[in-house]
């Protein structure tokens, strides 16, 4: 189709589903698509880049709200590098805390299992 990419082609190029594209459009991460005379959505080539960015960002644990902020900064003509760097530092710190908590829970489970194994059958130390 002349004048833009239809949603299926855009989805293939960006490695996402058409449903995801419509979702991101509703959430404001993508601008509303132009419409062809037959009402098909038409997207610019740059939309595939934006979708790949969204996919990469969600893979790093960024929320849609955080990604939207980054896109707004970029659309405003400023490089979002400093903002992205801080977001990723915060995510790493958050993951470090979660990891410590998970390791702690794992150790408590192992201690409970070890205590369980030392008890006579039929008694549970938990």
PyMOL commands that place a pseudoatom at each C-alpha (Angstrom):
pseudoatom trace, name=CA, resn=UNK, resi=1, chain=A, elem=C, hetatm=0, pos=[0.000, 0.000, 0.000]
pseudoatom trace, name=CA, resn=UNK, resi=2, chain=A, elem=C, hetatm=0, pos=[1.358, 3.390, -0.997]
pseudoatom trace, name=CA, resn=UNK, resi=3, chain=A, elem=C, hetatm=0, pos=[1.866, 6.096, 1.613]
pseudoatom trace, name=CA, resn=UNK, resi=4, chain=A, elem=C, hetatm=0, pos=[2.714, 3.952, 4.600]
pseudoatom trace, name=CA, resn=UNK, resi=5, chain=A, elem=C, hetatm=0, pos=[2.918, 0.554, 6.184]
pseudoatom trace, name=CA, resn=UNK, resi=6, chain=A, elem=C, hetatm=0, pos=[-0.166, -1.416, 7.011]
pseudoatom trace, name=CA, resn=UNK, resi=7, chain=A, elem=C, hetatm=0, pos=[-0.311, -2.817, 10.513]
pseudoatom trace, name=CA, resn=UNK, resi=8, chain=A, elem=C, hetatm=0, pos=[0.585, -6.387, 9.521]
pseudoatom trace, name=CA, resn=UNK, resi=9, chain=A, elem=C, hetatm=0, pos=[3.715, -5.323, 7.666]
pseudoatom trace, name=CA, resn=UNK, resi=10, chain=A, elem=C, hetatm=0, pos=[4.711, -3.006, 10.505]
pseudoatom trace, name=CA, resn=UNK, resi=11, chain=A, elem=C, hetatm=0, pos=[4.235, -5.829, 13.001]
pseudoatom trace, name=CA, resn=UNK, resi=12, chain=A, elem=C, hetatm=0, pos=[6.501, -8.133, 10.967]
pseudoatom trace, name=CA, resn=UNK, resi=13, chain=A, elem=C, hetatm=0, pos=[9.200, -5.489, 10.609]
pseudoatom trace, name=CA, resn=UNK, resi=14, chain=A, elem=C, hetatm=0, pos=[9.194, -4.585, 14.294]
pseudoatom trace, name=CA, resn=UNK, resi=15, chain=A, elem=C, hetatm=0, pos=[8.813, -8.128, 15.648]
pseudoatom trace, name=CA, resn=UNK, resi=16, chain=A, elem=C, hetatm=0, pos=[5.587, -7.420, 17.532]
pseudoatom trace, name=CA, resn=UNK, resi=17, chain=A, elem=C, hetatm=0, pos=[1.935, -8.276, 17.028]
pseudoatom trace, name=CA, resn=UNK, resi=18, chain=A, elem=C, hetatm=0, pos=[-0.723, -6.081, 15.466]
pseudoatom trace, name=CA, resn=UNK, resi=19, chain=A, elem=C, hetatm=0, pos=[-2.536, -6.256, 18.800]
pseudoatom trace, name=CA, resn=UNK, resi=20, chain=A, elem=C, hetatm=0, pos=[0.555, -4.812, 20.539]
pseudoatom trace, name=CA, resn=UNK, resi=21, chain=A, elem=C, hetatm=0, pos=[0.690, -1.970, 18.018]
pseudoatom trace, name=CA, resn=UNK, resi=22, chain=A, elem=C, hetatm=0, pos=[-2.935, -1.042, 18.665]
pseudoatom trace, name=CA, resn=UNK, resi=23, chain=A, elem=C, hetatm=0, pos=[-2.297, -1.288, 22.434]
pseudoatom trace, name=CA, resn=UNK, resi=24, chain=A, elem=C, hetatm=0, pos=[0.750, 1.021, 22.268]
pseudoatom trace, name=CA, resn=UNK, resi=25, chain=A, elem=C, hetatm=0, pos=[-1.246, 3.425, 20.144]
pseudoatom trace, name=CA, resn=UNK, resi=26, chain=A, elem=C, hetatm=0, pos=[-4.076, 3.486, 22.743]
pseudoatom trace, name=CA, resn=UNK, resi=27, chain=A, elem=C, hetatm=0, pos=[-1.530, 4.047, 25.536]
pseudoatom trace, name=CA, resn=UNK, resi=28, chain=A, elem=C, hetatm=0, pos=[-0.011, 7.006, 23.692]
pseudoatom trace, name=CA, resn=UNK, resi=29, chain=A, elem=C, hetatm=0, pos=[3.395, 5.482, 22.977]
pseudoatom trace, name=CA, resn=UNK, resi=30, chain=A, elem=C, hetatm=0, pos=[2.679, 5.676, 19.254]
pseudoatom trace, name=CA, resn=UNK, resi=31, chain=A, elem=C, hetatm=0, pos=[0.901, 8.506, 17.495]
pseudoatom trace, name=CA, resn=UNK, resi=32, chain=A, elem=C, hetatm=0, pos=[-2.486, 7.684, 16.047]
pseudoatom trace, name=CA, resn=UNK, resi=33, chain=A, elem=C, hetatm=0, pos=[-2.090, 6.065, 12.656]
pseudoatom trace, name=CA, resn=UNK, resi=34, chain=A, elem=C, hetatm=0, pos=[-3.172, 7.806, 9.511]
pseudoatom trace, name=CA, resn=UNK, resi=35, chain=A, elem=C, hetatm=0, pos=[-6.088, 6.133, 7.771]
pseudoatom trace, name=CA, resn=UNK, resi=36, chain=A, elem=C, hetatm=0, pos=[-6.228, 5.034, 4.168]
pseudoatom trace, name=CA, resn=UNK, resi=37, chain=A, elem=C, hetatm=0, pos=[-9.462, 5.583, 2.209]
pseudoatom trace, name=CA, resn=UNK, resi=38, chain=A, elem=C, hetatm=0, pos=[-10.391, 1.981, 3.071]
pseudoatom trace, name=CA, resn=UNK, resi=39, chain=A, elem=C, hetatm=0, pos=[-9.844, 2.783, 6.802]
pseudoatom trace, name=CA, resn=UNK, resi=40, chain=A, elem=C, hetatm=0, pos=[-6.680, 0.684, 7.085]
pseudoatom trace, name=CA, resn=UNK, resi=41, chain=A, elem=C, hetatm=0, pos=[-4.159, 2.070, 9.529]
pseudoatom trace, name=CA, resn=UNK, resi=42, chain=A, elem=C, hetatm=0, pos=[-1.037, 3.438, 7.836]
pseudoatom trace, name=CA, resn=UNK, resi=43, chain=A, elem=C, hetatm=0, pos=[2.233, 3.965, 9.670]
pseudoatom trace, name=CA, resn=UNK, resi=44, chain=A, elem=C, hetatm=0, pos=[5.497, 5.645, 8.790]
pseudoatom trace, name=CA, resn=UNK, resi=45, chain=A, elem=C, hetatm=0, pos=[8.777, 3.741, 8.527]
pseudoatom trace, name=CA, resn=UNK, resi=46, chain=A, elem=C, hetatm=0, pos=[9.993, 5.369, 11.757]
pseudoatom trace, name=CA, resn=UNK, resi=47, chain=A, elem=C, hetatm=0, pos=[7.210, 3.645, 13.704]
pseudoatom trace, name=CA, resn=UNK, resi=48, chain=A, elem=C, hetatm=0, pos=[9.050, 0.331, 13.345]
pseudoatom trace, name=CA, resn=UNK, resi=49, chain=A, elem=C, hetatm=0, pos=[12.083, 1.902, 15.056]
pseudoatom trace, name=CA, resn=UNK, resi=50, chain=A, elem=C, hetatm=0, pos=[9.871, 3.178, 17.869]
pseudoatom trace, name=CA, resn=UNK, resi=51, chain=A, elem=C, hetatm=0, pos=[8.329, -0.270, 18.303]
pseudoatom trace, name=CA, resn=UNK, resi=52, chain=A, elem=C, hetatm=0, pos=[11.743, -1.922, 18.448]
pseudoatom trace, name=CA, resn=UNK, resi=53, chain=A, elem=C, hetatm=0, pos=[12.750, 0.647, 21.071]
pseudoatom trace, name=CA, resn=UNK, resi=54, chain=A, elem=C, hetatm=0, pos=[9.624, -0.139, 23.123]
pseudoatom trace, name=CA, resn=UNK, resi=55, chain=A, elem=C, hetatm=0, pos=[10.310, -3.873, 22.839]
pseudoatom trace, name=CA, resn=UNK, resi=56, chain=A, elem=C, hetatm=0, pos=[13.923, -3.398, 23.938]
pseudoatom trace, name=CA, resn=UNK, resi=57, chain=A, elem=C, hetatm=0, pos=[12.908, -1.130, 26.822]
pseudoatom trace, name=CA, resn=UNK, resi=58, chain=A, elem=C, hetatm=0, pos=[10.275, -3.493, 28.166]
pseudoatom trace, name=CA, resn=UNK, resi=59, chain=A, elem=C, hetatm=0, pos=[12.873, -6.259, 27.945]
pseudoatom trace, name=CA, resn=UNK, resi=60, chain=A, elem=C, hetatm=0, pos=[15.040, -4.180, 30.287]
pseudoatom trace, name=CA, resn=UNK, resi=61, chain=A, elem=C, hetatm=0, pos=[12.196, -3.842, 32.754]
pseudoatom trace, name=CA, resn=UNK, resi=62, chain=A, elem=C, hetatm=0, pos=[11.111, -0.312, 31.886]
pseudoatom trace, name=CA, resn=UNK, resi=63, chain=A, elem=C, hetatm=0, pos=[7.422, 0.399, 32.322]
pseudoatom trace, name=CA, resn=UNK, resi=64, chain=A, elem=C, hetatm=0, pos=[5.256, 1.803, 29.555]
pseudoatom trace, name=CA, resn=UNK, resi=65, chain=A, elem=C, hetatm=0, pos=[5.014, 5.072, 31.488]
pseudoatom trace, name=CA, resn=UNK, resi=66, chain=A, elem=C, hetatm=0, pos=[8.817, 5.283, 31.659]
pseudoatom trace, name=CA, resn=UNK, resi=67, chain=A, elem=C, hetatm=0, pos=[9.107, 4.516, 27.955]
pseudoatom trace, name=CA, resn=UNK, resi=68, chain=A, elem=C, hetatm=0, pos=[6.503, 7.154, 27.175]
pseudoatom trace, name=CA, resn=UNK, resi=69, chain=A, elem=C, hetatm=0, pos=[8.539, 9.731, 29.123]
pseudoatom trace, name=CA, resn=UNK, resi=70, chain=A, elem=C, hetatm=0, pos=[11.646, 8.800, 27.135]
pseudoatom trace, name=CA, resn=UNK, resi=71, chain=A, elem=C, hetatm=0, pos=[9.767, 9.125, 23.843]
pseudoatom trace, name=CA, resn=UNK, resi=72, chain=A, elem=C, hetatm=0, pos=[8.404, 12.536, 24.872]
pseudoatom trace, name=CA, resn=UNK, resi=73, chain=A, elem=C, hetatm=0, pos=[11.926, 13.732, 25.699]
pseudoatom trace, name=CA, resn=UNK, resi=74, chain=A, elem=C, hetatm=0, pos=[13.174, 12.441, 22.345]
pseudoatom trace, name=CA, resn=UNK, resi=75, chain=A, elem=C, hetatm=0, pos=[10.277, 14.046, 20.460]
pseudoatom trace, name=CA, resn=UNK, resi=76, chain=A, elem=C, hetatm=0, pos=[11.063, 17.307, 22.227]
pseudoatom trace, name=CA, resn=UNK, resi=77, chain=A, elem=C, hetatm=0, pos=[14.407, 17.328, 20.464]
pseudoatom trace, name=CA, resn=UNK, resi=78, chain=A, elem=C, hetatm=0, pos=[16.550, 16.531, 23.484]
pseudoatom trace, name=CA, resn=UNK, resi=79, chain=A, elem=C, hetatm=0, pos=[18.595, 13.366, 23.838]
pseudoatom trace, name=CA, resn=UNK, resi=80, chain=A, elem=C, hetatm=0, pos=[17.099, 11.245, 26.627]
pseudoatom trace, name=CA, resn=UNK, resi=81, chain=A, elem=C, hetatm=0, pos=[20.457, 9.640, 27.495]
pseudoatom trace, name=CA, resn=UNK, resi=82, chain=A, elem=C, hetatm=0, pos=[20.797, 11.051, 31.017]
pseudoatom trace, name=CA, resn=UNK, resi=83, chain=A, elem=C, hetatm=0, pos=[17.202, 10.174, 31.870]
pseudoatom trace, name=CA, resn=UNK, resi=84, chain=A, elem=C, hetatm=0, pos=[17.566, 6.622, 30.492]
pseudoatom trace, name=CA, resn=UNK, resi=85, chain=A, elem=C, hetatm=0, pos=[20.860, 6.137, 32.315]
pseudoatom trace, name=CA, resn=UNK, resi=86, chain=A, elem=C, hetatm=0, pos=[19.258, 7.082, 35.650]
pseudoatom trace, name=CA, resn=UNK, resi=87, chain=A, elem=C, hetatm=0, pos=[16.223, 4.874, 35.003]
pseudoatom trace, name=CA, resn=UNK, resi=88, chain=A, elem=C, hetatm=0, pos=[18.465, 1.896, 34.304]
pseudoatom trace, name=CA, resn=UNK, resi=89, chain=A, elem=C, hetatm=0, pos=[20.594, 2.598, 37.389]
pseudoatom trace, name=CA, resn=UNK, resi=90, chain=A, elem=C, hetatm=0, pos=[17.398, 2.664, 39.470]
pseudoatom trace, name=CA, resn=UNK, resi=91, chain=A, elem=C, hetatm=0, pos=[16.197, -0.598, 37.875]
pseudoatom trace, name=CA, resn=UNK, resi=92, chain=A, elem=C, hetatm=0, pos=[19.533, -2.276, 38.625]
pseudoatom trace, name=CA, resn=UNK, resi=93, chain=A, elem=C, hetatm=0, pos=[19.375, -1.164, 42.268]
pseudoatom trace, name=CA, resn=UNK, resi=94, chain=A, elem=C, hetatm=0, pos=[15.784, -2.387, 42.535]
pseudoatom trace, name=CA, resn=UNK, resi=95, chain=A, elem=C, hetatm=0, pos=[16.781, -5.764, 41.073]
pseudoatom trace, name=CA, resn=UNK, resi=96, chain=A, elem=C, hetatm=0, pos=[19.706, -6.016, 43.495]
pseudoatom trace, name=CA, resn=UNK, resi=97, chain=A, elem=C, hetatm=0, pos=[17.264, -5.626, 46.414]
pseudoatom trace, name=CA, resn=UNK, resi=98, chain=A, elem=C, hetatm=0, pos=[14.855, -8.185, 44.969]
pseudoatom trace, name=CA, resn=UNK, resi=99, chain=A, elem=C, hetatm=0, pos=[17.704, -10.599, 44.351]
pseudoatom trace, name=CA, resn=UNK, resi=100, chain=A, elem=C, hetatm=0, pos=[18.907, -10.296, 47.950]
pseudoatom trace, name=CA, resn=UNK, resi=101, chain=A, elem=C, hetatm=0, pos=[15.353, -10.908, 49.173]
pseudoatom trace, name=CA, resn=UNK, resi=102, chain=A, elem=C, hetatm=0, pos=[14.987, -13.963, 46.944]
pseudoatom trace, name=CA, resn=UNK, resi=103, chain=A, elem=C, hetatm=0, pos=[18.318, -15.401, 48.076]
pseudoatom trace, name=CA, resn=UNK, resi=104, chain=A, elem=C, hetatm=0, pos=[17.226, -14.888, 51.689]
pseudoatom trace, name=CA, resn=UNK, resi=105, chain=A, elem=C, hetatm=0, pos=[13.909, -16.674, 51.085]
pseudoatom trace, name=CA, resn=UNK, resi=106, chain=A, elem=C, hetatm=0, pos=[15.720, -19.514, 49.302]
pseudoatom trace, name=CA, resn=UNK, resi=107, chain=A, elem=C, hetatm=0, pos=[18.055, -19.956, 52.295]
pseudoatom trace, name=CA, resn=UNK, resi=108, chain=A, elem=C, hetatm=0, pos=[15.138, -20.025, 54.739]
pseudoatom trace, name=CA, resn=UNK, resi=109, chain=A, elem=C, hetatm=0, pos=[13.415, -22.655, 52.595]
pseudoatom trace, name=CA, resn=UNK, resi=110, chain=A, elem=C, hetatm=0, pos=[16.582, -24.749, 52.515]
pseudoatom trace, name=CA, resn=UNK, resi=111, chain=A, elem=C, hetatm=0, pos=[16.941, -24.494, 56.306]
pseudoatom trace, name=CA, resn=UNK, resi=112, chain=A, elem=C, hetatm=0, pos=[13.314, -25.566, 56.728]
pseudoatom trace, name=CA, resn=UNK, resi=113, chain=A, elem=C, hetatm=0, pos=[13.824, -28.510, 54.382]
pseudoatom trace, name=CA, resn=UNK, resi=114, chain=A, elem=C, hetatm=0, pos=[16.991, -29.539, 56.215]
pseudoatom trace, name=CA, resn=UNK, resi=115, chain=A, elem=C, hetatm=0, pos=[15.181, -29.334, 59.570]
pseudoatom trace, name=CA, resn=UNK, resi=116, chain=A, elem=C, hetatm=0, pos=[12.331, -31.327, 58.090]
pseudoatom trace, name=CA, resn=UNK, resi=117, chain=A, elem=C, hetatm=0, pos=[14.731, -34.053, 56.966]
pseudoatom trace, name=CA, resn=UNK, resi=118, chain=A, elem=C, hetatm=0, pos=[16.143, -34.303, 60.535]
pseudoatom trace, name=CA, resn=UNK, resi=119, chain=A, elem=C, hetatm=0, pos=[12.698, -34.819, 62.101]
pseudoatom trace, name=CA, resn=UNK, resi=120, chain=A, elem=C, hetatm=0, pos=[11.063, -38.194, 62.517]
pseudoatom trace, name=CA, resn=UNK, resi=121, chain=A, elem=C, hetatm=0, pos=[8.500, -38.888, 59.825]
pseudoatom trace, name=CA, resn=UNK, resi=122, chain=A, elem=C, hetatm=0, pos=[5.074, -37.473, 60.473]
pseudoatom trace, name=CA, resn=UNK, resi=123, chain=A, elem=C, hetatm=0, pos=[6.303, -34.274, 62.193]
pseudoatom trace, name=CA, resn=UNK, resi=124, chain=A, elem=C, hetatm=0, pos=[6.826, -31.004, 60.387]
pseudoatom trace, name=CA, resn=UNK, resi=125, chain=A, elem=C, hetatm=0, pos=[9.063, -28.275, 61.857]
pseudoatom trace, name=CA, resn=UNK, resi=126, chain=A, elem=C, hetatm=0, pos=[7.674, -25.497, 59.662]
for i in range(1, 126): cmd.bond("trace and resi %d" % i, "trace and resi %d" % (i + 1))
show_as sticks, trace
zoom trace
